[in-house]
Amino acid sequence: MTSSHIPSLLLAIVLGLTANLPVHPADTPVVTTAALAGPAAKGFDLDIVGEEVAVLTHAPNVPPPIQRQHATKVVVNVEVREVVKRLADGVDYLFWTFGGEVPGVFIRVREGDLVEFHLGNHPSSKMPHNIDLHAVTGPGGGATSSFTAPGHQSQFSFKALNPGLYVYHCATAPVGMHVGNGMYGMILVEPKEGLPPVDQEFYVMQGDFYTKGKFGEEGLQPFDMEKAVDEKPSYVVFNGAVGSLVGDKALIDRCAGFRPGTLNTPTASAKHTLRALARRWLFLNDEIHEHDKVLRDLTEAVAPTLLDGFGIGADTAAEMLIVFGDNPDRVHSEAAFAKLCGACPIPVGSGATNGRHRLYRGGYRQANAALYRSTIVRMRFHQPTIDYVARRTAEGMPKREIIRCIKRYLAREIYQRVMTDHRARQAIEHAA
């Protein structure tokens, strides 16, 4: 794939922004090296008044319209991050991003502004990156000046002379691979007279992703260079994920982008509150995903087959491993493990019980709760469990006892999986 294929990967839709603006797919608008006289020859521009830090937003939100009537120096700070995020339900992907999201942050400046661009590359990155802004003329639209290794930062400046909506992307070779991993975004150069007012502005961008697995195949999917060269994407999505513009996440993003203005009306107060709650939700959601990834990596290292069980996620696996501790051999049987989890049946009372049992209320209750969650998942989505529930219900068994039986079976399955992994690990250690 060559850089000439990049436009086929990208589609920008910015509603309410572009009625009077052309979209420029090529480098046309900005001159950065013109000879200047007087104070400008020493690095000063008499048209530039003051300095400000650019407001950057993630899709679908757009920075607020520029209200000032003069050009200024605008400092843009963007950090490249390589992050694992959701591509589709059950499908994760290692995205290369400008600002931690796909598409990259939306940049908004005014015609005539002097833009000082700082590009950082997070220390956790594995690859060097740069940025080619199609609002910049010069060597690679800034790419030559912004080549940045992990843990470092680069800086360059340009003056925005022509208004327009422009694509930017990473131009590090192979360019198609970097773009295909999510390294693209938009920069808007507003005209001096501003844009017509609208009710709401949105940032929507299409991207193609090329995964080793087929569409919908679960797990962490790696990049497939062969598919990228053939331009046969596994996913064609808006804003970096399947369903990003619909459902609860879309509502949260909309609320996070509210502009309440002066808080002197009930509507403005409601918008302010909803925006604060939505931004808090997005922050916590990202934090949860980060912790989930760490937890999954740790559990996979200790008990890889445990996570293969239906309805056993990283949180459930972690609770089970806590019960076993560092030495699973101390749990001498699956019955002992069930008792540690509070999942062993005991007679309902003394004397004749007609074979009826109840759950043991002791044990590690967090593990018991994890078993319950996995049981409910299986009762809802696991066909063999669904069939079992139907059969036992037809036999007259109440739902509470059905759940007790499934939890006991699940405890047996988990014990066998953990001990299989433990013995395999011991065999490798002895062989070494």
C-alpha positions in Angstrom: 0.0 0.0 0.0 1.4 3.4 -0.9 0.7 6.9 0.3 -1.5 7.5 -2.7 -4.0 5.0 -1.3 -4.4 7.0 1.9 -7.5 9.0 0.8 -9.3 5.7 0.2 -8.9 4.9 3.8 -10.4 8.1 5.1 -13.8 9.8 5.0 -14.4 13.0 7.0 -17.9 14.2 7.8 -18.0 17.4 9.9 -21.7 18.5 10.1 -22.2 22.3 10.3 -18.6 23.1 9.7 -18.0 22.8 6.0 -20.9 24.5 4.3 -18.6 27.3 3.0 -15.3 25.5 3.2 -13.6 23.2 0.8 -12.0 19.9 2.0 -8.4 19.8 0.9 -7.0 16.3 0.5 -3.6 17.7 -0.7 -1.0 20.1 0.6 -2.0 23.6 -0.6 -2.7 26.3 1.9 0.1 27.3 4.1 3.5 28.9 3.6 6.0 28.5 6.4 9.3 29.8 4.9 8.5 33.2 3.4 11.2 35.8 3.9 10.1 38.4 6.5 11.4 42.0 6.9 12.0 44.1 10.0 11.1 42.5 13.4 9.7 39.5 11.5 13.2 38.7 10.2 14.2 38.0 13.8 11.3 35.6 14.3 8.5 38.1 15.1 5.2 38.5 13.2 3.5 41.9 13.8 0.1 40.3 12.9 0.4 37.8 15.8 -1.2 39.0 19.0 -0.8 37.0 22.2 -0.6 33.2 22.7 -3.0 30.4 23.6 -3.1 26.6 24.0 -5.3 24.9 21.5 -8.5 23.2 22.7 -8.4 19.6 21.4 -11.4 17.2 21.4 -12.0 13.6 20.6 -14.7 12.5 18.1 -17.5 13.1 17.8 -16.9 16.4 19.6 -15.5 19.5 18.0 -13.7 22.4 19.7 -15.8 25.5 20.2 -15.8 28.2 17.4 -13.0 30.7 17.6 -14.4 34.1 18.9 -11.3 36.3 18.7 -10.9 38.7 15.8 -7.1 38.6 15.5 -4.4 36.0 14.7 -2.5 34.6 17.6 0.2 32.0 18.4 -1.6 28.7 19.0 0.3 26.0 20.9 -0.9 22.5 19.9 0.2 19.6 22.2 -0.5 16.1 20.8 0.8 12.8 22.2 1.0 9.6 20.2 -0.2 6.6 22.2 -0.3 2.9 21.2 -3.4 1.6 23.1 -5.5 -1.5 23.2 -9.2 -0.5 22.8 -12.5 -2.0 21.6 -12.9 -2.4 17.9 -16.2 -4.4 18.1 -18.0 -6.4 20.8 -15.5 -9.0 22.1 -12.8 -7.7 19.7 -9.8 -5.7 20.9 -7.2 -4.0 18.7 -3.8 -2.3 19.3 -4.5 1.2 17.9 -1.8 3.7 17.1 -3.4 7.0 17.9 -2.9 10.8 18.0 -4.2 11.5 21.5 -5.4 8.1 22.6 -8.5 7.8 20.4 -9.3 7.1 16.8 -9.6 9.3 14.9 -7.0 11.6 16.4 -7.8 14.8 18.2 -9.6 17.5 16.3 -7.5 20.7 15.9 -9.1 24.1 15.3 -7.2 27.3 14.5 -7.9 30.6 12.7 -6.7 31.8 9.4 -3.5 33.7 10.0 -2.6 31.9 13.3 1.0 30.9 13.9 0.8 27.3 15.0 3.5 25.9 17.3 3.1 22.1 17.1 4.5 19.8 19.8 4.3 16.1 19.0 5.2 13.7 21.8 5.5 9.9 21.6 4.6 8.1 24.8 7.5 6.0 26.4 5.3 2.9 26.2 5.2 3.1 22.4 7.1 0.5 20.4 7.3 2.5 17.1 8.6 6.0 16.0 5.9 8.2 14.6 5.5 11.6 12.9 2.6 13.8 11.6 1.8 15.0 8.1 -0.8 17.8 8.3 -2.2 18.6 4.9 -2.6 22.2 6.2 1.2 22.6 6.1 3.5 23.0 3.1 7.1 22.1 3.4 8.9 18.7 3.9 6.1 16.2 4.2 3.6 18.6 5.7 5.7 18.6 8.9 6.6 14.9 8.8 10.3 15.5 8.3 10.4 17.9 11.3 8.3 15.7 13.6 9.9 12.3 13.4 9.7 11.2 17.1 11.1 8.2 18.8 9.3 6.6 21.8 9.8 8.8 25.0 10.7 11.9 23.0 9.1 15.1 21.7 9.5 17.1 18.5 8.4 20.7 17.7 7.8 22.7 14.5 5.8 25.8 13.5 3.7 26.9 10.6 1.4 29.7 9.7 -2.2 29.0 8.6 -2.8 31.2 5.6 -5.8 29.6 3.8 -9.0 28.4 5.5 -10.1 24.8 5.0 -10.7 21.4 6.5 -7.6 19.2 6.2 -6.7 15.6 6.9 -3.6 14.8 8.9 -1.9 11.4 9.4 1.3 9.6 10.3 3.8 9.5 7.4 6.3 7.1 8.9 7.1 4.2 6.6 5.2 2.1 5.8 2.6 4.9 5.7 -0.3 2.6 5.0 0.4 0.5 8.1 0.4 3.5 10.4 -2.7 4.9 8.8 -4.4 1.5 8.9 -3.7 1.3 12.6 -5.6 4.5 13.3 -3.2 7.4 12.8 -5.3 10.0 11.2 -7.4 13.0 12.1 -8.6 16.5 11.0 -7.4 20.1 11.4 -9.8 23.0 10.7 -8.5 26.4 9.7 -11.4 28.8 10.2 -11.7 31.8 7.9 -11.1 35.2 9.5 -14.8 36.1 9.3 -15.7 32.9 11.2 -18.3 30.3 10.3 -22.1 30.6 10.3 -23.6 29.6 13.6 -25.1 26.1 13.9 -26.9 24.2 16.6 -24.3 21.4 17.0 -21.0 20.4 15.3 -19.9 16.8 15.0 -16.6 15.1 14.1 -17.1 11.8 12.2 -14.4 10.0 10.3 -14.3 6.7 8.5 -11.4 4.3 8.8 -10.4 0.8 7.6 -8.9 -1.8 9.8 -7.1 -5.0 8.7 -7.1 -7.8 11.2 -5.7 -11.4 11.1 -9.1 -12.7 12.2 -12.2 -12.4 10.2 -15.0 -9.9 11.1 -16.3 -10.5 14.6 -13.6 -13.0 15.6 -13.1 -12.4 19.3 -9.9 -11.6 21.2 -7.0 -9.2 20.6 -6.6 -9.0 16.8 -3.2 -8.2 15.2 -2.7 -6.1 12.1 -2.7 -8.1 8.8 -0.3 -6.5 6.3 -1.4 -8.8 3.5 -5.0 -7.6 3.7 -3.8 -4.0 3.9 -1.7 -4.4 0.7 -4.7 -5.9 -1.0 -6.9 -3.2 0.4 -9.4 -5.7 1.8 -10.3 -4.4 5.2 -11.8 -6.6 7.9 -13.7 -3.6 9.3 -14.9 -0.3 7.8 -16.1 1.8 10.7 -16.8 5.3 11.9 -14.8 6.8 14.7 -12.6 3.8 15.4 -15.2 1.1 16.4 -18.2 -0.8 15.3 -21.4 1.0 16.6 -19.5 4.1 17.8 -22.3 6.4 16.6 -25.2 4.5 18.2 -26.2 3.2 21.6 -25.3 4.4 25.1 -21.7 5.4 24.1 -23.0 7.8 21.4 -25.3 9.4 24.0 -22.4 9.8 26.5 -20.2 11.3 23.8 -23.0 13.8 22.8 -23.4 14.8 26.5 -19.6 15.2 26.9 -19.6 17.6 24.0 -22.2 20.0 25.4 -21.3 23.7 25.5 -23.5 25.1 28.3 -22.3 28.7 28.0 -23.2 31.0 30.9 -25.0 29.2 33.6 -28.0 31.5 33.9 -30.7 29.2 32.7 -32.1 25.8 33.7 -31.0 24.4 30.3 -27.5 25.7 30.6 -27.3 24.2 34.2 -28.6 20.9 32.9 -26.0 20.8 30.1 -23.2 21.6 32.5 -24.2 18.8 34.8 -24.7 16.3 32.0 -21.3 17.2 30.5 -19.5 16.8 33.8 -21.2 13.4 34.4 -20.4 12.2 30.8 -16.8 13.2 31.0 -16.4 11.5 34.3 -18.0 8.3 32.9 -15.6 8.4 29.9 -12.6 8.8 32.2 -13.7 5.9 34.4 -14.5 3.7 31.4 -11.0 4.2 30.0 -9.5 3.4 33.4 -11.6 0.3 33.8 -10.5 -1.0 30.3 -6.9 -0.4 31.3 -7.2 -2.3 34.5 -9.1 -5.1 32.7 -6.2 -5.5 30.3 -3.7 -5.7 33.1 -5.8 -8.2 34.9 -6.3 -10.3 31.8 -2.5 -10.3 31.1 -1.8 -11.5 34.7 -4.4 -14.3 34.7 -3.4 -15.5 31.2 0.2 -15.8 32.4 -0.8 -18.0 35.4 -3.9 -20.0 34.1 -4.3 -19.6 30.3 -6.9 -22.3 29.9 -9.1 -20.9 32.7 -10.1 -18.0 30.5 -11.2 -20.4 27.8 -14.2 -21.4 30.0 -17.5 -20.0 28.8 -18.5 -17.0 30.9 -15.2 -16.9 32.8 -13.7 -13.4 32.4 -10.6 -12.0 33.8 -12.3 -10.7 36.9 -13.8 -14.2 37.7 -10.4 -15.9 36.9 -8.6 -13.5 39.2 -11.0 -14.3 42.1 -10.5 -18.0 41.6 -6.7 -17.7 41.6 -6.9 -15.8 44.8 -8.6 -18.8 46.4 -5.9 -21.1 45.2 -3.1 -18.8 46.2 0.6 -19.4 45.3 0.3 -23.2 45.8 -2.7 -24.8 44.2 -1.6 -28.2 45.5 -2.8 -27.2 49.0 -6.4 -27.5 47.7 -6.4 -31.2 47.7 -9.7 -31.8 45.8 -12.4 -30.1 43.8 -14.8 -30.6 46.7 -12.4 -28.7 49.0 -12.2 -25.9 46.4 -16.0 -25.8 46.2 -16.2 -25.4 50.0 -13.6 -22.6 49.9 -15.9 -20.8 47.4 -19.0 -21.4 49.4 -20.4 -23.6 46.7 -20.6 -27.0 48.4 -24.1 -28.4 49.1 -25.1 -29.4 52.6 -28.4 -31.0 53.8 -31.2 -28.5 54.4 -31.6 -29.8 58.0 -31.2 -32.7 60.3 -33.2 -35.9 59.9 -35.0 -36.9 56.7 -34.3 -34.3 54.0 -35.6 -36.2 50.9 -32.2 -35.5 49.3 -32.6 -31.7 49.4 -29.6 -29.6 49.9 -28.8 -25.9 50.4 -25.7 -23.8 49.8 -22.9 -23.5 52.3 -22.9 -19.9 53.5 -19.2 -19.8 54.5 -16.1 -19.6 52.3 -14.7 -16.7 50.3 -17.8 -14.7 49.4 -16.1 -12.7 46.6 -15.3 -16.0 44.8 -18.9 -17.1 45.4 -20.1 -13.9 43.8 -17.8 -14.5 40.8 -19.2 -18.0 40.4 -22.7 -16.6 40.5 -22.0 -14.0 37.8 -20.5 -16.7 35.5 -23.5 -19.0 36.2 -26.0 -16.2 35.2 -24.0 -15.7 32.0 -24.2 -19.4 31.1 -27.9 -19.5 31.9 -28.4 -16.7 29.4 -26.0 -17.5 26.6 -24.6 -21.0 27.0 -26.8 -23.5 25.1 -25.9 -26.6 27.1 -26.7 -24.7 30.3 -29.9 -23.4 28.8 -30.9 -26.9 28.0 -30.0 -28.1 31.5 -32.1 -25.3 33.1 -35.1 -26.2 30.9 -34.8 -29.9 31.8 -34.5 -29.3 35.6 -37.3 -26.8 35.5 -39.6 -29.3 33.8 -38.7 -31.8 36.6 -40.0 -29.2 39.2 -36.7 -28.0 40.6 -36.9 -24.4 41.7 -34.6 -21.8 40.1 -32.5 -21.3 43.4 -31.5 -25.0 43.4 -30.8 -25.0 39.7 -28.3 -22.1 40.3 -26.8 -24.0 43.2 -26.2 -27.1 41.0 -24.7 -25.0 38.2 -22.4 -23.2 40.6 -21.2 -26.5 42.0 -20.5 -27.8 38.5 -18.7 -24.6 37.6 -16.5 -24.9 40.7 -15.5 -28.5 39.5 -14.7 -27.2 36.0 -12.6 -24.3 37.3 -10.6 -26.6 39.7 -9.8 -28.9 36.8 -8.7 -26.1 34.5 -6.5 -24.4 37.2 -4.8 -27.7 38.2 -4.2 -28.5 34.5 -2.4 -25.2 34.1 -0.5 -25.7 37.3 0.8 -29.1 36.4 1.8 -27.9 32.9 3.7 -25.1 34.5 5.4 -27.5 37.0 6.4 -29.8 34.1 8.1 -26.9 32.3 9.9 -25.8 35.4 11.2 -29.3 36.0 12.3 -29.7 32.4 14.2 -26.5 32.7 
